[in-house]
Amino acid sequence: MSAALISGIIFNTVNHKRRNTLNNRAPFVFYRAIKEYRESITDASAPRKSAGEIIECKEDSLTVILVIGEALRADHLQMNGYQRITMPLMEKRNVISFPNTFSPHTHTAASIPYILTRAKPGFPSPSNEEHSLISLFSKCGYKTTWLANQNPIKTFSYFTKECDSIIVNKPQLEDYSNTPKYDSDLLPHFERLLADDSPLKLIVVHLAGNHWWYNKNLPPDYHYFTPVLNNKRLSADNRERMINTYDNVTRFTDYVLDQMMKQVEDKKAWMIFLADHGQSFGEDGKWLHGNDRPQEQNPACFAWFSQSYQESLHTNIEQMQNRRLDTIDTAFLFHTLLKGSGIKTTTYEADFDLFSSP
């Protein structure tokens, strides 16, 4: 028996007994990150059905930005009544925030396929069987890009491959590593994408956001709320530090989004921010996510429109404003993003379009 085989057996045995914790330790975490990234970008071979046929493409010049946030609770945004100032820049920009957004999924692997396809309550199959909204943007001539600060995983890597280009920040770093991997790293890439001469652009931005461990996503100069975390203990005596650090990351997300908006505010552009799920801070003894608790099923969501977009009057922004307090399922994204981007399809459902009357 070779030394390599013996080493592999020993590693797997010990890793199993330690509940897979060795996979999250250096140097193993780096090898695993590279392996998972390579697997994800080649996991696009399974055939899928069309997400619908194009009836009309109205726009000839538009930049659409879909930002997928990570684990951000709606009730931790000041626009939704939170007592802390966590998103002063978004509030200043008068984003339309939806405090009553409901996500049926509380983990990224299931949430992202759900929001990118025409899956809806009682009809989940498109998540696994159909192309995403990205494919419809491509059919209308949009230049599409997946810009991410998280490595794509198998459940949604298919959709990243629908894009014309994929940019992942530091793919050699596993998402649960302790090495800093800031969302602001995406800004230079974002600027270069805007310099492309394509008049129609869809940029899907996948942030690290409030992904645990929060500290690695947070620059030291964003410690607005203190004390911050100094260990990974999930317990009541650590809850204050946990929430402080979490809210600091939200404040940093506010900055990153504002920087993106600055780069498109003089263009015809709009942005939707939708977190994949929320987060638990010890409520009912639950921590982080994946527990299907109310606080985890209420992700942050808001929309922003440039002045040029608002003046185009192709969509009813006032109607969206009127619906901001509605309880909405994250299935809204597919139909709302297409409608707001001038794309009419055979699979459009007005019931899930926030530009339409309920």
Buried (B, 14 or more C-beta within 10 A) or exposed (E): EEEEEEEEEEEEEEBEEEEEEBBBEEEBBBEBBBEBBEEBBEBBEEEBEEBBEEEEBBBEEBBBBBBBBBBBBBEBBBBBEBEBEBBBBBBEBEBBBBBEBBBBBBBBEBBBBBBBBBBBEEEBEBBEEBBBBBBBBBBBEBBBBBBBBBBBBEBBBBBBBBBBBBBBBBBBBBBBBBEBBBBBBBBEBBEEBBEEEBBBBBBBBBBBBBBBBBBBBBBEEBBBBEEBBEEEEBEEEBBBBBBBBBBBBBBBBBBBBBBBBEBBBEBBBBBBBBBBBBBBBBEEEBBBBBBBBEBBBBBBBBBBBBEBBEEBEBBBBEBBEBBBEBEBBBBBBBBBBBBBBBBBBEBBBEEBBBBBEE
